[in-house]
Amino acid sequence: MQFCIKWAALFGRLKTDIQSIRAQIPALASCTYLNCGTFGPTPTIVADEAVRLTRLIETKGPYDRDVNDEILGLFEHSRRDFAKYVGASPDEIALTRNVSDGINIVASGFDWSPGDEVIITNEEHPSGSLPFLNLAERYGIQVKLLKFQTNVEQLIADLDTLLSDKTKLVFLSHVSTVDGARLPAKEVGEFLKPKNIPYMLDGAHAVGQFPVSMKDLGCDFYAGCGHKWLLCQQGTGFLYVANDWITRLKTSWVGWGMTEDYDLDSLSYTSLKTAQRFEFGTRYWATHASAVKALEFHNNIGPENIYTRSHDLANQLKRRLVDIPGITVKTPMNRMDSTGIVCFSTSGLNHPEPGNWLWKNHRILTAHNPVTKSMRIAAAFYLLEDEIDLLADKLSELA
């Protein structure tokens, strides 16, 4: 596919021809799409591939030798692509449906005993806390809460206070779903490594926003998804399991496809020696196959270019929001501590549900929680500066 990307020096930065990119994401013509933090819009190249594979299955049958070979080949292609994107080996990548799958695989992969401890942050998504609350209910483990913060020294000091000889896992979000703050994840990894304490990161809002490297982060497990910032279809996730943990992490869900040897007569089996041991059973392999095109789309634009533009748009929005009465910005203003997510309180606005008002009256799609009276904006790379100003202008009308 030809990408119309041009670069020009402007204030010392490279700028992307966003209009040519937007033309390849049709949903952007129907609304102001500020919520890829939930689901990202689908590029045409991804939708076309998904349709092509579905038609292939329709016309030839799902178990046609050629169809099966092509789709399974693309499925493995996506494994290699995800691995390369996060700086891992394909053998360290299990393909999942989403981050929730990955967290549950790891949470259930330890032999828990009453009194064992796991540390999570106080800003976890339900999918990042419920698996451990479930373990507390089932096995009597203790869940400890670490305050999510960007100050490295204070974060490490607080974490050190919570650690004990019963700590079995530290699980943290790479980017907070509450305020979009960026955890100093690498420094946490450096702190935990000499202590031999397993370390997992939830990368739901990191992967696709900015470049990530498993080896650089020093984590043992990392759960990511493609349906947000990478613009893959829903149902495309991955779990990174560091090589030295692949055979140590127990398999809790097993079935066809996760063994290298299986013999019913002798009641024996041998699991695969790669992260594929955490995959089993029939699935719609074509979903991950179409992710190949999404990653191609993303990589052609460039992760660093995406990171820079998203940050610039987020900073533009934060500058506008601080001047609107009734709005309190929750996201760190410091560029190094923040991401392309901007979160703010709407409790001072003159409307109980500004998210619905923005959608119904102006076709502006946001993520708003009327209970907590907070709004989350995903300042994705594909947005226009004018769309950021439009949101700020409309919110000003409710001040």
C-alpha positions in Angstrom: 0.0 0.0 0.0 1.2 3.5 -0.8 1.3 5.9 2.1 1.3 9.6 1.2 3.5 10.7 4.0 5.6 13.8 3.5 8.0 15.4 5.9 8.8 19.0 6.3 11.0 20.9 8.8 8.8 23.0 11.0 10.1 24.4 14.3 12.7 21.7 14.2 10.2 18.9 14.0 9.0 16.4 11.4 5.3 16.8 10.5 3.2 14.1 9.0 0.7 14.6 6.2 -2.2 13.7 8.5 -4.9 14.3 5.8 -3.6 11.4 3.7 -3.6 9.1 6.7 -7.1 10.2 7.7 -8.4 9.3 4.3 -7.5 5.7 5.1 -9.6 5.7 8.2 -13.2 6.3 7.0 -14.7 6.6 10.5 -12.9 9.9 11.0 -15.2 11.5 8.4 -18.3 10.6 10.4 -17.4 12.1 13.7 -14.6 13.6 15.9 -13.2 10.3 17.2 -11.6 11.0 20.6 -11.9 7.6 22.1 -9.4 5.1 20.7 -8.6 4.6 24.4 -11.6 2.2 24.3 -11.8 1.1 20.7 -9.7 2.5 17.8 -11.2 3.2 14.4 -10.4 0.7 11.7 -8.2 1.6 8.7 -9.5 0.5 5.4 -6.5 -1.7 4.8 -7.4 -3.7 7.9 -11.1 -4.0 7.1 -10.4 -5.0 3.6 -8.1 -7.8 4.8 -10.7 -9.0 7.3 -13.3 -9.1 4.6 -11.0 -10.8 2.2 -10.2 -13.6 4.7 -13.9 -14.0 5.6 -14.8 -14.3 1.9 -12.0 -16.8 1.4 -13.5 -18.9 4.2 -17.0 -18.5 2.8 -16.1 -19.5 -0.8 -13.7 -22.3 -0.1 -14.4 -23.5 3.4 -12.5 -22.9 6.6 -10.6 -26.2 6.5 -9.7 -26.0 2.8 -5.9 -26.8 2.8 -4.9 -23.6 1.0 -7.2 -21.4 3.1 -6.1 -23.0 6.3 -2.4 -22.7 5.4 -2.8 -19.0 4.4 -4.7 -17.9 7.5 -2.6 -19.9 10.0 0.5 -18.5 8.2 -0.8 -15.0 8.7 -1.6 -15.8 12.3 2.0 -16.7 12.9 3.0 -13.6 10.9 1.1 -11.5 13.4 2.9 -13.2 16.3 6.3 -12.3 14.7 5.1 -8.7 14.1 3.9 -8.2 17.7 7.1 -9.7 19.0 9.2 -7.4 16.8 7.1 -4.4 17.8 7.8 -4.9 21.6 11.3 -6.2 21.2 10.7 -9.8 22.1 11.2 -13.2 20.6 8.1 -14.8 18.9 8.5 -17.7 21.3 7.8 -15.3 24.1 4.5 -14.1 22.7 1.1 -15.7 23.2 -1.7 -14.4 21.1 -4.8 -13.6 23.1 -8.1 -11.8 22.7 -7.2 -8.8 24.9 -5.3 -7.6 27.9 -7.8 -9.3 30.3 -6.9 -12.7 28.9 -3.2 -12.0 29.5 -3.7 -10.8 33.0 -5.8 -13.9 33.9 -3.2 -16.3 32.3 -0.5 -14.8 34.6 -2.7 -14.4 37.7 -3.8 -18.1 37.5 -0.3 -19.3 36.6 1.1 -19.2 40.2 0.5 -21.7 43.0 -1.1 -19.4 45.5 -1.4 -20.1 49.2 -3.2 -18.2 51.9 -1.2 -15.2 53.0 0.6 -14.8 49.7 0.7 -11.1 48.6 0.3 -9.3 45.3 0.8 -5.6 44.8 -1.3 -3.6 42.3 -1.9 0.1 42.0 -4.9 2.1 43.2 -5.7 3.1 39.6 -6.2 -0.3 38.0 -8.9 -1.1 35.4 -11.4 -3.7 36.7 -9.6 -6.2 34.4 -6.4 -5.4 36.3 -7.8 -5.8 39.8 -10.6 -8.4 39.6 -8.3 -11.3 38.7 -6.5 -10.7 42.0 -9.6 -10.0 44.0 -10.8 -13.3 42.8 -7.6 -15.0 44.0 -8.1 -13.3 47.4 -11.6 -14.8 47.5 -10.6 -18.3 46.3 -7.2 -18.7 48.0 -7.0 -16.2 50.7 -4.2 -14.1 49.2 -3.7 -10.5 50.2 -4.0 -7.7 47.7 -2.0 -4.6 48.5 -2.5 -1.2 46.9 0.3 1.0 45.7 -0.4 4.6 45.0 0.1 5.3 41.2 2.5 8.1 40.8 5.1 9.4 38.3 7.7 10.5 40.9 10.3 7.7 40.7 11.8 8.1 44.1 8.5 8.2 45.9 7.0 5.4 43.9 10.0 3.1 44.7 9.9 4.1 48.3 6.2 3.3 48.6 6.7 0.0 46.8 9.6 -1.0 49.0 7.4 -0.4 52.0 4.7 -2.8 50.7 7.2 -5.6 49.8 7.6 -8.5 52.1 8.8 -12.1 51.9 5.3 -13.1 51.0 5.2 -10.9 47.9 4.5 -13.2 44.9 3.8 -10.7 42.1 3.9 -6.9 41.4 1.3 -5.9 38.8 1.2 -2.3 37.6 -0.3 -0.4 34.7 2.2 1.1 32.3 -0.2 3.9 31.7 -3.0 4.8 34.1 -6.5 4.4 32.8 -7.6 7.0 35.3 -5.5 10.0 34.4 -3.2 8.9 31.5 -0.1 9.3 33.6 3.0 7.2 32.5 4.5 5.0 35.1 8.3 5.0 35.5 8.1 1.3 34.6 11.8 0.8 33.7 12.9 2.1 37.1 10.5 -0.3 38.8 11.9 -3.2 36.8 15.5 -2.2 37.8 14.4 -2.1 41.5 12.6 -5.4 41.5 15.1 -7.5 39.4 17.7 -8.0 42.1 14.9 -9.0 44.5 13.7 -11.8 42.2 10.1 -10.6 42.5 8.0 -11.3 39.4 6.9 -8.1 37.7 4.0 -7.7 35.3 2.7 -4.6 33.3 -0.7 -3.9 31.8 0.1 -2.2 28.5 -3.4 -1.5 27.3 -2.8 2.2 26.9 0.9 2.0 26.2 1.2 -0.3 23.1 0.6 1.8 20.0 1.0 5.1 21.9 4.7 5.1 22.3 7.5 2.6 21.6 7.9 -0.2 24.2 10.7 -2.7 24.7 10.3 -5.7 26.9 14.0 -6.0 27.6 14.4 -2.3 28.4 11.4 -2.4 30.8 12.8 -5.5 32.6 9.4 -7.0 33.2 8.6 -10.7 33.3 5.1 -10.4 31.8 3.4 -7.8 29.7 -0.2 -7.8 28.5 -1.1 -5.7 25.4 -3.9 -5.3 23.0 -4.3 -4.1 19.4 -7.9 -2.8 19.4 -7.0 0.6 21.0 -4.0 2.6 19.8 -2.8 0.1 17.2 -6.2 0.2 15.3 -6.5 -3.5 15.0 -9.8 -5.3 15.2 -11.3 -6.2 18.5 -10.1 -9.6 19.6 -6.4 -9.0 19.0 -4.2 -9.1 22.0 -0.9 -10.6 23.1 0.9 -11.7 26.3 4.7 -11.4 26.6 6.2 -14.1 28.9 9.9 -13.7 29.4 11.8 -16.8 28.2 12.9 -17.9 31.7 9.2 -17.9 32.8 7.6 -19.8 30.0 7.9 -23.2 31.6 7.6 -21.9 35.1 4.3 -20.2 34.7 1.6 -22.8 35.2 -1.1 -23.4 32.5 -4.6 -23.2 34.0 -6.6 -23.5 30.7 -5.5 -26.3 28.5 -6.6 -28.1 25.4 -5.9 -28.9 21.8 -3.0 -26.9 20.3 -0.9 -26.3 23.4 1.0 -29.6 23.5 4.0 -31.0 21.7 3.2 -34.6 22.8 -0.1 -36.0 23.9 -1.0 -39.7 24.6 -4.4 -40.6 26.1 -3.5 -44.2 26.6 -0.7 -43.3 29.0 -2.6 -40.3 30.3 0.4 -38.0 29.6 1.2 -34.9 27.7 4.0 -32.4 27.3 3.3 -28.7 26.9 5.0 -26.6 24.2 8.2 -24.9 25.3 7.1 -21.6 23.9 4.4 -19.1 25.0 2.0 -20.9 22.6 1.4 -23.2 25.5 -1.0 -20.6 26.8 -3.1 -20.8 23.6 -5.6 -23.6 23.1 -8.7 -24.7 21.2 -10.5 -23.3 18.2 -10.5 -19.6 17.6 -11.2 -17.2 14.7 -7.6 -17.1 13.5 -8.4 -14.6 10.8 -8.8 -11.8 13.4 -5.2 -11.9 14.3 -4.3 -12.4 10.6 -5.8 -9.0 9.8 -3.6 -7.5 12.5 -0.7 -7.9 10.2 -2.2 -5.0 8.1 -2.8 -2.9 11.1 0.8 -3.2 12.3 1.9 -2.5 8.7 -0.2 0.7 8.7 1.2 1.7 12.1 4.8 1.0 11.3 4.7 2.8 8.0 3.7 6.0 9.8 6.4 5.3 12.5 5.9 4.7 16.2 8.1 7.7 17.1 6.2 10.0 14.8 2.9 8.8 16.3 4.3 9.3 19.8 5.4 12.9 19.0 2.2 14.0 17.3 -0.1 12.5 20.0 1.9 14.2 22.7 1.7 17.5 20.8 -2.1 17.2 20.5 -2.5 16.3 24.1 -0.4 19.3 25.2 -2.6 21.5 23.0 -5.7 20.2 24.7 -4.3 20.6 28.2 -3.4 24.2 27.5 -7.0 24.9 26.4 -8.6 23.0 29.2 -6.8 24.9 32.1 -8.5 28.1 30.9 -12.1 26.6 31.0 -14.0 27.3 34.3 -15.4 24.2 35.9 -12.8 21.9 34.5 -9.9 20.4 36.5 -7.2 18.6 34.5 -6.1 15.4 36.2 -3.4 14.4 33.7 0.2 15.5 34.5 1.1 18.6 32.6 4.7 17.5 32.4 5.3 15.9 29.1 7.7 13.3 30.4 5.0 12.0 32.9 2.1 12.0 30.6 0.9 10.4 27.4 -1.7 11.1 24.6 -4.5 10.5 27.1 -6.0 13.6 28.7 -8.3 13.2 31.7 -10.2 15.9 33.5 -13.0 16.5 36.0 -16.3 17.8 34.5 -18.0 18.3 37.9 -17.9 22.1 37.5 -19.6 22.1 34.1 -23.3 23.1 33.7 -24.4 19.7 32.3 -24.7 16.3 34.2 -23.6 14.3 31.1 -21.3 16.4 28.8 -20.2 13.2 27.0 -23.7 12.5 25.8 -24.2 16.2 25.0 -21.0 16.3 22.9 -22.1 13.2 21.0 -25.7 14.1 20.4 -25.2 17.7 19.5 -21.8 17.7 17.9 -20.8 14.2 17.0 -17.8 14.4 19.3 -17.0 10.9 20.7 -15.4 10.9 24.1 -15.2 8.6 27.1 -17.2 10.1 30.0 -18.1 8.7 33.3 -21.2 10.5 34.7 -20.7 8.8 38.1 -17.2 10.0 38.7 -17.8 13.1 36.6 -14.6 12.6 34.6 -13.8 12.6 30.9 -11.0 10.8 29.1 -9.8 12.0 25.8 -7.5 10.0 23.5 -5.5 12.6 21.6 -4.5 10.1 18.9 -2.1 10.8 16.1 -4.8 10.9 13.4 -6.7 13.9 14.9 -6.5 17.4 13.6 -5.5 20.4 15.6 -8.9 21.9 14.7 -10.7 18.9 16.3 -8.9 19.5 19.5 -10.0 23.2 19.5 -13.5 22.1 18.6 -13.7 20.0 21.7 -12.4 22.8 23.9 -14.7 25.3 22.3 -17.8 23.1 22.9 -16.8 22.4 26.5 -16.4 26.1 27.1 -20.1 26.5 26.2 -20.9 24.4 29.2 -18.8 26.3 31.6 
